[in-house]
Amino acid sequence: MYAQRMAVKTITIDTDAYELVARAKQPRQSFSTVIKQHCGPRKTAAALLRTLPSLTLQEETLDASEAQVKERRRHPARLPRL
């Protein structure tokens, strides 16, 4: 069985750009992965709505979320009404 080969391109970036990518890179993470994470398609509300029907949430998760929302409503650090 043959391993699938990925096409590669060589790019030139300046030292500042290299340092930015290198700082964002985690151990064992490729530069390609970092670039895709930061420059790839933006996650939008529309994408979330398309994904929601396929998610299965447990009742405990929903209860915890509801409790968190209620707690935030009671929190004294709310924004003032203008």
TIRO-2110 file (N, C-alpha, C; in Angstrom, 1 decimal):
// TIRO-2110
0.8, -1.2, 0.0, N, 1, A
0.0, 0.0, 0.0, CA, 1, A
0.9, 1.2, 0.0, C, 1, A
0.6, 2.2, -0.8, N, 2, A
1.4, 3.4, -1.0, CA, 2, A
0.8, 4.5, 0.0, C, 2, A
1.8, 5.2, 0.6, N, 3, A
1.4, 6.4, 1.4, CA, 3, A
1.0, 7.5, 0.5, C, 3, A
-0.1, 8.2, 0.9, N, 4, A
-0.5, 9.4, 0.0, CA, 4, A
0.5, 10.5, 0.2, C, 4, A
0.9, 11.0, -0.9, N, 5, A
1.9, 12.1, -0.9, CA, 5, A
1.2, 13.5, -1.0, C, 5, A
1.6, 14.4, -0.2, N, 6, A
1.0, 15.7, -0.3, CA, 6, A
1.8, 16.6, -1.1, C, 6, A
1.2, 17.4, -2.0, N, 7, A
1.9, 18.4, -2.8, CA, 7, A
2.4, 19.5, -1.8, C, 7, A
3.6, 20.0, -2.1, N, 8, A
4.2, 21.0, -1.3, CA, 8, A
4.6, 22.2, -2.2, C, 8, A
4.7, 23.4, -1.6, N, 9, A
5.2, 24.6, -2.2, CA, 9, A
6.2, 25.2, -1.3, C, 9, A
7.2, 25.8, -1.9, N, 10, A
8.2, 26.5, -1.2, CA, 10, A
7.8, 28.0, -1.2, C, 10, A
7.8, 28.7, -0.1, N, 11, A
7.5, 30.1, 0.0, CA, 11, A
8.6, 30.9, 0.6, C, 11, A
8.7, 32.1, 0.4, N, 12, A
9.7, 33.0, 1.0, CA, 12, A
8.9, 34.0, 1.9, C, 12, A
9.3, 34.1, 3.2, N, 13, A
8.8, 35.0, 4.1, CA, 13, A
9.9, 35.8, 4.8, C, 13, A
9.6, 37.0, 5.2, N, 14, A
10.7, 37.7, 5.9, CA, 14, A
10.9, 37.2, 7.3, C, 14, A
11.9, 37.6, 8.0, N, 15, A
12.2, 37.1, 9.3, CA, 15, A
11.1, 37.5, 10.3, C, 15, A
10.5, 38.6, 10.2, N, 16, A
9.5, 39.0, 11.1, CA, 16, A
8.3, 38.0, 11.0, C, 16, A
7.9, 37.7, 9.8, N, 17, A
6.8, 36.8, 9.6, CA, 17, A
7.1, 35.4, 10.1, C, 17, A
8.4, 35.0, 9.8, N, 18, A
8.8, 33.7, 10.3, CA, 18, A
8.7, 33.6, 11.8, C, 18, A
9.1, 34.7, 12.5, N, 19, A
9.1, 34.7, 14.0, CA, 19, A
7.7, 34.6, 14.5, C, 19, A
6.8, 35.3, 13.8, N, 20, A
5.4, 35.3, 14.2, CA, 20, A
4.8, 33.8, 14.2, C, 20, A
5.1, 33.2, 13.1, N, 21, A
4.6, 31.8, 12.9, CA, 21, A
5.3, 30.9, 13.8, C, 21, A
6.6, 31.0, 14.0, N, 22, A
7.3, 30.2, 14.9, CA, 22, A
6.8, 30.3, 16.4, C, 22, A
6.5, 31.5, 16.8, N, 23, A
5.9, 31.7, 18.2, CA, 23, A
4.6, 31.1, 18.3, C, 23, A
3.8, 31.1, 17.3, N, 24, A
2.4, 30.5, 17.4, CA, 24, A
2.5, 29.0, 17.3, C, 24, A
3.6, 28.4, 16.8, N, 25, A
3.7, 27.0, 16.6, CA, 25, A
3.9, 26.2, 17.9, C, 25, A
3.2, 25.1, 18.1, N, 26, A
3.3, 24.3, 19.3, CA, 26, A
4.3, 23.2, 19.0, C, 26, A
4.9, 22.5, 20.0, N, 27, A
5.7, 21.4, 19.7, CA, 27, A
5.0, 20.3, 18.9, C, 27, A
5.7, 19.7, 18.0, N, 28, A
5.1, 18.7, 17.1, CA, 28, A
4.1, 19.2, 16.1, C, 28, A
3.9, 20.5, 16.0, N, 29, A
2.9, 21.1, 15.1, CA, 29, A
3.7, 21.6, 13.9, C, 29, A
3.2, 21.4, 12.7, N, 30, A
3.8, 21.9, 11.5, CA, 30, A
3.5, 23.4, 11.3, C, 30, A
4.4, 24.0, 10.5, N, 31, A
4.2, 25.4, 10.1, CA, 31, A
2.9, 25.5, 9.3, C, 31, A
2.6, 24.5, 8.5, N, 32, A
1.4, 24.5, 7.6, CA, 32, A
0.2, 24.5, 8.5, C, 32, A
0.2, 23.8, 9.6, N, 33, A
-1.0, 23.7, 10.5, CA, 33, A
-1.2, 25.1, 11.1, C, 33, A
-0.2, 25.7, 11.5, N, 34, A
-0.3, 27.1, 12.1, CA, 34, A
-0.9, 28.1, 11.1, C, 34, A
-0.4, 28.0, 9.9, N, 35, A
-0.8, 29.0, 8.9, CA, 35, A
-2.3, 28.7, 8.6, C, 35, A
-2.7, 27.4, 8.5, N, 36, A
-4.1, 27.1, 8.2, CA, 36, A
-5.0, 27.5, 9.3, C, 36, A
-4.5, 27.4, 10.6, N, 37, A
-5.4, 27.8, 11.7, CA, 37, A
-5.6, 29.3, 11.7, C, 37, A
-4.6, 30.0, 11.3, N, 38, A
-4.7, 31.5, 11.4, CA, 38, A
-5.2, 32.2, 10.1, C, 38, A
-5.0, 31.5, 9.0, N, 39, A
-5.4, 32.1, 7.7, CA, 39, A
-6.5, 31.4, 7.0, C, 39, A
-7.0, 30.3, 7.6, N, 40, A
-8.0, 29.5, 7.0, CA, 40, A
-9.4, 30.1, 7.0, C, 40, A
-10.4, 29.4, 6.6, N, 41, A
-11.7, 30.0, 6.6, CA, 41, A
-12.1, 30.4, 8.0, C, 41, A
-12.8, 31.6, 8.0, N, 42, A
-13.2, 32.1, 9.3, CA, 42, A
-14.4, 31.3, 9.8, C, 42, A
-14.5, 31.1, 11.1, N, 43, A
-15.6, 30.4, 11.7, CA, 43, A
-16.7, 31.4, 11.9, C, 43, A
-17.9, 31.2, 11.3, N, 44, A
-19.0, 32.1, 11.3, CA, 44, A
-20.2, 31.5, 12.1, C, 44, A
-21.1, 32.4, 12.4, N, 45, A
-22.3, 32.0, 13.0, CA, 45, A
-23.1, 31.0, 12.0, C, 45, A
-23.0, 31.3, 10.7, N, 46, A
-23.7, 30.5, 9.7, CA, 46, A
-23.1, 29.0, 9.8, C, 46, A
-21.8, 29.0, 9.9, N, 47, A
-21.1, 27.6, 10.0, CA, 47, A
-21.6, 26.9, 11.2, C, 47, A
-21.7, 27.6, 12.3, N, 48, A
-22.1, 27.0, 13.6, CA, 48, A
-23.6, 26.5, 13.4, C, 48, A
-24.4, 27.3, 12.8, N, 49, A
-25.8, 26.9, 12.6, CA, 49, A
-25.9, 25.6, 11.7, C, 49, A
-25.0, 25.5, 10.7, N, 50, A
-25.0, 24.3, 9.9, CA, 50, A
-24.6, 23.1, 10.7, C, 50, A
-23.7, 23.3, 11.7, N, 51, A
-23.2, 22.2, 12.4, CA, 51, A
-24.1, 21.7, 13.6, C, 51, A
-24.9, 22.6, 14.1, N, 52, A
-25.7, 22.3, 15.3, CA, 52, A
-26.6, 21.1, 15.1, C, 52, A
-27.3, 20.9, 14.0, N, 53, A
-28.1, 19.7, 13.9, CA, 53, A
-27.4, 18.4, 14.1, C, 53, A
-26.1, 18.4, 13.8, N, 54, A
-25.4, 17.1, 13.9, CA, 54, A
-24.8, 16.9, 15.4, C, 54, A
-25.0, 17.9, 16.2, N, 55, A
-24.4, 17.7, 17.6, CA, 55, A
-25.5, 17.1, 18.5, C, 55, A
-25.0, 16.3, 19.4, N, 56, A
-25.8, 15.7, 20.4, CA, 56, A
-25.3, 16.2, 21.8, C, 56, A
-26.2, 17.0, 22.5, N, 57, A
-25.8, 17.5, 23.8, CA, 57, A
-26.5, 16.7, 24.9, C, 57, A
-25.8, 16.4, 25.9, N, 58, A
-26.4, 15.7, 27.0, CA, 58, A
-27.2, 16.7, 27.9, C, 58, A
-28.2, 16.2, 28.6, N, 59, A
-29.0, 17.0, 29.4, CA, 59, A
-28.2, 17.8, 30.5, C, 59, A
-27.2, 17.1, 31.0, N, 60, A
-26.4, 17.7, 32.0, CA, 60, A
-25.7, 19.0, 31.5, C, 60, A
-25.2, 18.9, 30.2, N, 61, A
-24.5, 20.0, 29.6, CA, 61, A
-25.5, 21.2, 29.4, C, 61, A
-26.7, 20.9, 29.0, N, 62, A
-27.7, 21.9, 28.8, CA, 62, A
-28.1, 22.6, 30.1, C, 62, A
-28.2, 21.7, 31.2, N, 63, A
-28.5, 22.3, 32.5, CA, 63, A
-27.4, 23.2, 33.0, C, 63, A
-26.2, 22.7, 32.8, N, 64, A
-25.0, 23.5, 33.3, CA, 64, A
-25.0, 24.9, 32.5, C, 64, A
-25.2, 24.8, 31.2, N, 65, A
-25.3, 26.1, 30.4, CA, 65, A
-26.3, 27.0, 30.9, C, 65, A
-27.5, 26.5, 31.2, N, 66, A
-28.6, 27.3, 31.7, CA, 66, A
-28.3, 27.9, 33.0, C, 66, A
-27.7, 27.1, 33.9, N, 67, A
-27.3, 27.6, 35.2, CA, 67, A
-26.2, 28.8, 35.1, C, 67, A
-25.3, 28.6, 34.1, N, 68, A
-24.3, 29.6, 33.9, CA, 68, A
-24.9, 30.9, 33.4, C, 68, A
-25.9, 30.8, 32.5, N, 69, A
-26.6, 32.0, 32.0, CA, 69, A
-27.3, 32.7, 33.2, C, 69, A
-28.0, 32.0, 34.0, N, 70, A
-28.7, 32.6, 35.1, CA, 70, A
-27.8, 33.2, 36.1, C, 70, A
-26.6, 32.6, 36.4, N, 71, A
-25.6, 33.2, 37.3, CA, 71, A
-25.1, 34.5, 36.7, C, 71, A
-24.8, 34.5, 35.5, N, 72, A
-24.3, 35.8, 34.9, CA, 72, A
-25.3, 36.9, 34.9, C, 72, A
-26.6, 36.6, 34.9, N, 73, A
-27.6, 37.6, 35.0, CA, 73, A
-27.6, 38.2, 36.4, C, 73, A
-27.3, 37.5, 37.4, N, 74, A
-27.2, 37.9, 38.8, CA, 74, A
-25.9, 38.6, 39.1, C, 74, A
-24.9, 38.5, 38.3, N, 75, A
-23.6, 39.0, 38.6, CA, 75, A
-23.6, 40.5, 38.7, C, 75, A
-23.0, 41.1, 39.7, N, 76, A
-23.0, 42.6, 39.8, CA, 76, A
-22.2, 43.3, 38.8, C, 76, A
-21.3, 42.7, 38.1, N, 77, A
-20.5, 43.4, 37.1, CA, 77, A
-21.1, 43.5, 35.7, C, 77, A
-22.4, 43.7, 35.7, N, 78, A
-23.1, 43.8, 34.4, CA, 78, A
-22.8, 45.2, 33.9, C, 78, A
-23.0, 45.4, 32.6, N, 79, A
-22.8, 46.7, 32.0, CA, 79, A
-24.0, 47.6, 32.4, C, 79, A
-23.7, 48.9, 32.6, N, 80, A
-24.7, 49.8, 33.0, CA, 80, A
-25.7, 50.1, 31.8, C, 80, A
-26.9, 50.3, 32.1, N, 81, A
-27.9, 50.7, 31.1, CA, 81, A
-27.6, 52.1, 30.7, C, 81, A
-27.6, 52.4, 29.4, N, 82, A
-27.3, 53.7, 28.9, CA, 82, A
-28.6, 54.4, 28.5, C, 82, A
END
